[in-house]
Amino acid sequence: IFENMKFLIKTNYLKKINEIEMDPYIFLLSQNNKVTDEKNLIFFGNPISSCKSIIITEESAEINLNLLPNKISKVILVYSIYGENQNHNFSKIKDLSLDFFYQGNLVKKFVTNDLFIEKTAVMLEIYKFKDQWKMTIVSSGYRNGLEFLCKTYGLDVQ
């Protein structure tokens, strides 16, 4: 997808209710669509992957596919709204967008307005197909939050 396989994704929105905290999470998955080590969940408590291929902040994710170990075949970018309040969901965020930067230039913008009552959303999948990295926008939401995705990807959550 990108010549040197390193790019930046910035999160933007037109408007968000102040009390809402939205955090990015990146799952690094093996061929069986599972996280093989809990260190392969990148989030505010673990913002840099052990292989240094992923660095996240509240507003961005820097991804360098060249640094990923061979056992990783998929990178999943997820956003989750923090807290138990069911009224805090994606309906409270207007014009959520992902801006893709390559070599410092904005190359693609994806705006989603199709998330409403969901608290967690898979926004992007980067996956290996025939030894080549591909990217697809997903924008698929879940009402039951991050715990469901963690379990789906093989992580035990307390």
PyRosetta script that sets phi, psi and omega in degrees:
from pyrosetta import init, pose_from_sequence

init()
pose = pose_from_sequence("IFENMKFLIKTNYLKKINEIEMDPYIFLLSQNNKVTDEKNLIFFGNPISSCKSIIITEESAEINLNLLPNKISKVILVYSIYGENQNHNFSKIKDLSLDFFYQGNLVKKFVTNDLFIEKTAVMLEIYKFKDQWKMTIVSSGYRNGLEFLCKTYGLDVQ")
pose.set_psi(1, -39.4)
pose.set_omega(1, 179.0)
pose.set_phi(2, -130.6)
pose.set_psi(2, 139.2)
pose.set_omega(2, -174.1)
pose.set_phi(3, -53.7)
pose.set_psi(3, -51.9)
pose.set_omega(3, -178.5)
pose.set_phi(4, -97.0)
pose.set_psi(4, 5.1)
pose.set_omega(4, 173.0)
pose.set_phi(5, 63.4)
pose.set_psi(5, 21.0)
pose.set_omega(5, 178.6)
pose.set_phi(6, -123.4)
pose.set_psi(6, 128.9)
pose.set_omega(6, -178.7)
pose.set_phi(7, -153.3)
pose.set_psi(7, 169.9)
pose.set_omega(7, -177.8)
pose.set_phi(8, -124.2)
pose.set_psi(8, 137.9)
pose.set_omega(8, 175.5)
pose.set_phi(9, -119.6)
pose.set_psi(9, 122.3)
pose.set_omega(9, 177.5)
pose.set_phi(10, -107.7)
pose.set_psi(10, 141.6)
pose.set_omega(10, 178.0)
pose.set_phi(11, -98.2)
pose.set_psi(11, 131.9)
pose.set_omega(11, 177.9)
pose.set_phi(12, -135.4)
pose.set_psi(12, 160.8)
pose.set_omega(12, 172.7)
pose.set_phi(13, -156.1)
pose.set_psi(13, 152.3)
pose.set_omega(13, -180.0)
pose.set_phi(14, -73.2)
pose.set_psi(14, -42.3)
pose.set_omega(14, -175.3)
pose.set_phi(15, -154.8)
pose.set_psi(15, 143.5)
pose.set_omega(15, 178.4)
pose.set_phi(16, -146.3)
pose.set_psi(16, 139.5)
pose.set_omega(16, 175.8)
pose.set_phi(17, -66.7)
pose.set_psi(17, 133.2)
pose.set_omega(17, -171.8)
pose.set_phi(18, -55.0)
pose.set_psi(18, -38.1)
pose.set_omega(18, -175.9)
pose.set_phi(19, -70.7)
pose.set_psi(19, -13.0)
pose.set_omega(19, -174.7)
pose.set_phi(20, -84.3)
pose.set_psi(20, 129.1)
pose.set_omega(20, 173.3)
pose.set_phi(21, -108.5)
pose.set_psi(21, 121.7)
pose.set_omega(21, 178.3)
pose.set_phi(22, -115.5)
pose.set_psi(22, 123.0)
pose.set_omega(22, -176.5)
pose.set_phi(23, -117.9)
pose.set_psi(23, 143.2)
pose.set_omega(23, 175.1)
pose.set_phi(24, -86.3)
pose.set_psi(24, 148.3)
pose.set_omega(24, 175.1)
pose.set_phi(25, -137.2)
pose.set_psi(25, 141.2)
pose.set_omega(25, 174.6)
pose.set_phi(26, -125.3)
pose.set_psi(26, 125.4)
pose.set_omega(26, 175.6)
pose.set_phi(27, -100.5)
pose.set_psi(27, 128.1)
pose.set_omega(27, 173.7)
pose.set_phi(28, -102.0)
pose.set_psi(28, 114.1)
pose.set_omega(28, -171.5)
pose.set_phi(29, -109.3)
pose.set_psi(29, 149.6)
pose.set_omega(29, 173.6)
pose.set_phi(30, -86.0)
pose.set_psi(30, -174.9)
pose.set_omega(30, -177.6)
pose.set_phi(31, -62.6)
pose.set_psi(31, -24.2)
pose.set_omega(31, 179.8)
pose.set_phi(32, -90.6)
pose.set_psi(32, 17.0)
pose.set_omega(32, 178.9)
pose.set_phi(33, 60.8)
pose.set_psi(33, 34.0)
pose.set_omega(33, 178.3)
pose.set_phi(34, -125.7)
pose.set_psi(34, 150.7)
pose.set_omega(34, 171.3)
pose.set_phi(35, -80.2)
pose.set_psi(35, 123.4)
pose.set_omega(35, -176.7)
pose.set_phi(36, -88.2)
pose.set_psi(36, -14.4)
pose.set_omega(36, -179.3)
pose.set_phi(37, -149.3)
pose.set_psi(37, 135.2)
pose.set_omega(37, -178.1)
pose.set_phi(38, -61.1)
pose.set_psi(38, -18.1)
pose.set_omega(38, 174.6)
pose.set_phi(39, -68.5)
pose.set_psi(39, -12.0)
pose.set_omega(39, 178.5)
pose.set_phi(40, -88.9)
pose.set_psi(40, 13.2)
pose.set_omega(40, 166.6)
pose.set_phi(41, -106.2)
pose.set_psi(41, 112.9)
pose.set_omega(41, -177.0)
pose.set_phi(42, -100.7)
pose.set_psi(42, 126.0)
pose.set_omega(42, -177.4)
pose.set_phi(43, -159.7)
pose.set_psi(43, -174.5)
pose.set_omega(43, -175.4)
pose.set_phi(44, -56.9)
pose.set_psi(44, -28.8)
pose.set_omega(44, 178.3)
pose.set_phi(45, -85.7)
pose.set_psi(45, -10.8)
pose.set_omega(45, 179.2)
pose.set_phi(46, -147.8)
pose.set_psi(46, 68.8)
pose.set_omega(46, -168.3)
pose.set_phi(47, -76.5)
pose.set_psi(47, -10.5)
pose.set_omega(47, -180.0)
pose.set_phi(48, -128.0)
pose.set_psi(48, 125.3)
pose.set_omega(48, 179.3)
pose.set_phi(49, -64.7)
pose.set_psi(49, 153.9)
pose.set_omega(49, -177.6)
pose.set_phi(50, -62.6)
pose.set_psi(50, -26.9)
pose.set_omega(50, 178.2)
pose.set_phi(51, -89.3)
pose.set_psi(51, 0.8)
pose.set_omega(51, 178.8)
pose.set_phi(52, 67.3)
pose.set_psi(52, 17.5)
pose.set_omega(52, -179.2)
pose.set_phi(53, -83.3)
pose.set_psi(53, -21.1)
pose.set_omega(53, -176.5)
pose.set_phi(54, -129.9)
pose.set_psi(54, 131.0)
pose.set_omega(54, 172.7)
pose.set_phi(55, -132.5)
pose.set_psi(55, 123.7)
pose.set_omega(55, 179.2)
pose.set_phi(56, -120.2)
pose.set_psi(56, 151.9)
pose.set_omega(56, 169.0)
pose.set_phi(57, -129.9)
pose.set_psi(57, -177.2)
pose.set_omega(57, 177.4)
pose.set_phi(58, -62.5)
pose.set_psi(58, -29.9)
pose.set_omega(58, -173.5)
pose.set_phi(59, -105.7)
pose.set_psi(59, -11.4)
pose.set_omega(59, -173.5)
pose.set_phi(60, -153.6)
pose.set_psi(60, 164.7)
pose.set_omega(60, 173.5)
pose.set_phi(61, -135.5)
pose.set_psi(61, 123.6)
pose.set_omega(61, 174.3)
pose.set_phi(62, -100.6)
pose.set_psi(62, 126.8)
pose.set_omega(62, -174.4)
pose.set_phi(63, -125.9)
pose.set_psi(63, 127.6)
pose.set_omega(63, 175.8)
pose.set_phi(64, -123.9)
pose.set_psi(64, 99.5)
pose.set_omega(64, -175.5)
pose.set_phi(65, -66.6)
pose.set_psi(65, -24.2)
pose.set_omega(65, 178.8)
pose.set_phi(66, -63.1)
pose.set_psi(66, -26.6)
pose.set_omega(66, -176.0)
pose.set_phi(67, -91.3)
pose.set_psi(67, -7.0)
pose.set_omega(67, -180.0)
pose.set_phi(68, -68.7)
pose.set_psi(68, 139.5)
pose.set_omega(68, 173.6)
pose.set_phi(69, -63.6)
pose.set_psi(69, 153.5)
pose.set_omega(69, -178.8)
pose.set_phi(70, -59.6)
pose.set_psi(70, -27.5)
pose.set_omega(70, -178.4)
pose.set_phi(71, -71.4)
pose.set_psi(71, -14.5)
pose.set_omega(71, 178.3)
pose.set_phi(72, -87.8)
pose.set_psi(72, 122.5)
pose.set_omega(72, -178.8)
pose.set_phi(73, -118.3)
pose.set_psi(73, -3.2)
pose.set_omega(73, -179.4)
pose.set_phi(74, -151.9)
pose.set_psi(74, 140.6)
pose.set_omega(74, 175.9)
pose.set_phi(75, -121.9)
pose.set_psi(75, 121.5)
pose.set_omega(75, -176.8)
pose.set_phi(76, -113.5)
pose.set_psi(76, 122.2)
pose.set_omega(76, 176.3)
pose.set_phi(77, -99.2)
pose.set_psi(77, 122.4)
pose.set_omega(77, -175.3)
pose.set_phi(78, -126.0)
pose.set_psi(78, 145.9)
pose.set_omega(78, 170.3)
pose.set_phi(79, -120.4)
pose.set_psi(79, 137.7)
pose.set_omega(79, -179.6)
pose.set_phi(80, -133.4)
pose.set_psi(80, 140.4)
pose.set_omega(80, 178.1)
pose.set_phi(81, -93.1)
pose.set_psi(81, 124.0)
pose.set_omega(81, -173.1)
pose.set_phi(82, -74.9)
pose.set_psi(82, 144.2)
pose.set_omega(82, 171.8)
pose.set_phi(83, 105.4)
pose.set_psi(83, 165.2)
pose.set_omega(83, -176.6)
pose.set_phi(84, -89.8)
pose.set_psi(84, -12.5)
pose.set_omega(84, -177.8)
pose.set_phi(85, -65.9)
pose.set_psi(85, 111.4)
pose.set_omega(85, -177.4)
pose.set_phi(86, -67.1)
pose.set_psi(86, -18.0)
pose.set_omega(86, 176.3)
pose.set_phi(87, -76.7)
pose.set_psi(87, -15.7)
pose.set_omega(87, 174.5)
pose.set_phi(88, -88.2)
pose.set_psi(88, 100.5)
pose.set_omega(88, -176.5)
pose.set_phi(89, -148.6)
pose.set_psi(89, -176.5)
pose.set_omega(89, -175.0)
pose.set_phi(90, -68.8)
pose.set_psi(90, -12.9)
pose.set_omega(90, 175.8)
pose.set_phi(91, -66.0)
pose.set_psi(91, -18.3)
pose.set_omega(91, -178.1)
pose.set_phi(92, -91.2)
pose.set_psi(92, 4.0)
pose.set_omega(92, 179.2)
pose.set_phi(93, -119.2)
pose.set_psi(93, 119.7)
pose.set_omega(93, -175.7)
pose.set_phi(94, -98.7)
pose.set_psi(94, 131.6)
pose.set_omega(94, 176.2)
pose.set_phi(95, 55.6)
pose.set_psi(95, 51.9)
pose.set_omega(95, 174.1)
pose.set_phi(96, -63.1)
pose.set_psi(96, 131.4)
pose.set_omega(96, -179.3)
pose.set_phi(97, -139.4)
pose.set_psi(97, 154.9)
pose.set_omega(97, 171.8)
pose.set_phi(98, -113.9)
pose.set_psi(98, 126.9)
pose.set_omega(98, 177.2)
pose.set_phi(99, -108.7)
pose.set_psi(99, 125.0)
pose.set_omega(99, -177.6)
pose.set_phi(100, -101.2)
pose.set_psi(100, 122.2)
pose.set_omega(100, 179.5)
pose.set_phi(101, -113.3)
pose.set_psi(101, 134.5)
pose.set_omega(101, 175.9)
pose.set_phi(102, -130.6)
pose.set_psi(102, 125.1)
pose.set_omega(102, -177.4)
pose.set_phi(103, 51.9)
pose.set_psi(103, 39.5)
pose.set_omega(103, 175.6)
pose.set_phi(104, 83.0)
pose.set_psi(104, -4.5)
pose.set_omega(104, -177.6)
pose.set_phi(105, -108.9)
pose.set_psi(105, 138.0)
pose.set_omega(105, 174.4)
pose.set_phi(106, -68.9)
pose.set_psi(106, 119.9)
pose.set_omega(106, -178.0)
pose.set_phi(107, -111.0)
pose.set_psi(107, -19.7)
pose.set_omega(107, -178.8)
pose.set_phi(108, -160.0)
pose.set_psi(108, 143.8)
pose.set_omega(108, 175.9)
pose.set_phi(109, -129.5)
pose.set_psi(109, 130.8)
pose.set_omega(109, 177.2)
pose.set_phi(110, -120.5)
pose.set_psi(110, 121.0)
pose.set_omega(110, 178.9)
pose.set_phi(111, -110.3)
pose.set_psi(111, 132.5)
pose.set_omega(111, 177.3)
pose.set_phi(112, -119.4)
pose.set_psi(112, 131.7)
pose.set_omega(112, 174.8)
pose.set_phi(113, -127.3)
pose.set_psi(113, 17.6)
pose.set_omega(113, -175.2)
pose.set_phi(114, -105.2)
pose.set_psi(114, 16.6)
pose.set_omega(114, 175.7)
pose.set_phi(115, -108.7)
pose.set_psi(115, 134.5)
pose.set_omega(115, -176.3)
pose.set_phi(116, -131.0)
pose.set_psi(116, -81.1)
pose.set_omega(116, -174.3)
pose.set_phi(117, -85.5)
pose.set_psi(117, 0.5)
pose.set_omega(117, -177.9)
pose.set_phi(118, -73.6)
pose.set_psi(118, 148.1)
pose.set_omega(118, 176.4)
pose.set_phi(119, -106.3)
pose.set_psi(119, -17.4)
pose.set_omega(119, -179.3)
pose.set_phi(120, -137.4)
pose.set_psi(120, 141.4)
pose.set_omega(120, -179.6)
pose.set_phi(121, -141.2)
pose.set_psi(121, 131.0)
pose.set_omega(121, 168.9)
pose.set_phi(122, -81.6)
pose.set_psi(122, 116.4)
pose.set_omega(122, -175.6)
pose.set_phi(123, -97.0)
pose.set_psi(123, -34.6)
pose.set_omega(123, -169.5)
pose.set_phi(124, -150.0)
pose.set_psi(124, 140.1)
pose.set_omega(124, 170.8)
pose.set_phi(125, -122.4)
pose.set_psi(125, 131.0)
pose.set_omega(125, 170.6)
pose.set_phi(126, -115.3)
pose.set_psi(126, 124.4)
pose.set_omega(126, -172.4)
pose.set_phi(127, -139.4)
pose.set_psi(127, 156.1)
pose.set_omega(127, 179.9)
pose.set_phi(128, -93.9)
pose.set_psi(128, 127.2)
pose.set_omega(128, 177.6)
pose.set_phi(129, -132.9)
pose.set_psi(129, 116.6)
pose.set_omega(129, -178.3)
pose.set_phi(130, 51.5)
pose.set_psi(130, 50.2)
pose.set_omega(130, 177.9)
pose.set_phi(131, 62.5)
pose.set_psi(131, 18.3)
pose.set_omega(131, 176.0)
pose.set_phi(132, -125.0)
pose.set_psi(132, 140.3)
pose.set_omega(132, 178.2)
pose.set_phi(133, -83.5)
pose.set_psi(133, 134.3)
pose.set_omega(133, 177.6)
pose.set_phi(134, -125.1)
pose.set_psi(134, 162.6)
pose.set_omega(134, -179.7)
pose.set_phi(135, -134.1)
pose.set_psi(135, 140.5)
pose.set_omega(135, 174.6)
pose.set_phi(136, -140.2)
pose.set_psi(136, 139.1)
pose.set_omega(136, 174.6)
pose.set_phi(137, -81.3)
pose.set_psi(137, 132.2)
pose.set_omega(137, -176.7)
pose.set_phi(138, -107.1)
pose.set_psi(138, -57.1)
pose.set_omega(138, -179.2)
pose.set_phi(139, 52.0)
pose.set_psi(139, 51.9)
pose.set_omega(139, -179.5)
pose.set_phi(140, -114.1)
pose.set_psi(140, 124.9)
pose.set_omega(140, -173.5)
pose.set_phi(141, -107.6)
pose.set_psi(141, 160.7)
pose.set_omega(141, -179.5)
pose.set_phi(142, -135.7)
pose.set_psi(142, 132.7)
pose.set_omega(142, 179.2)
pose.set_phi(143, -75.1)
pose.set_psi(143, -31.7)
pose.set_omega(143, -173.2)
pose.set_phi(144, -84.9)
pose.set_psi(144, 11.1)
pose.set_omega(144, 168.1)
pose.set_phi(145, 80.5)
pose.set_psi(145, -167.6)
pose.set_omega(145, -171.7)
pose.set_phi(146, -69.6)
pose.set_psi(146, -31.7)
pose.set_omega(146, -177.1)
pose.set_phi(147, -56.0)
pose.set_psi(147, -41.5)
pose.set_omega(147, 179.1)
pose.set_phi(148, -59.5)
pose.set_psi(148, -46.1)
pose.set_omega(148, 179.9)
pose.set_phi(149, -66.6)
pose.set_psi(149, -40.0)
pose.set_omega(149, 177.7)
pose.set_phi(150, -57.7)
pose.set_psi(150, -46.6)
pose.set_omega(150, 178.9)
pose.set_phi(151, -64.3)
pose.set_psi(151, -41.5)
pose.set_omega(151, 179.0)
pose.set_phi(152, -58.3)
pose.set_psi(152, -38.9)
pose.set_omega(152, -177.5)
pose.set_phi(153, -92.0)
pose.set_psi(153, 11.7)
pose.set_omega(153, 170.7)
pose.set_phi(154, 89.8)
pose.set_psi(154, 15.9)
pose.set_omega(154, 178.4)
pose.set_phi(155, -101.0)
pose.set_psi(155, 135.8)
pose.set_omega(155, 176.1)
pose.set_phi(156, -87.9)
pose.set_psi(156, 123.6)
pose.set_omega(156, -176.5)
pose.set_phi(157, -115.0)
pose.set_psi(157, 133.4)
pose.set_omega(157, 177.4)
pose.set_phi(158, -95.0)
pose.dump_pdb("model.pdb")
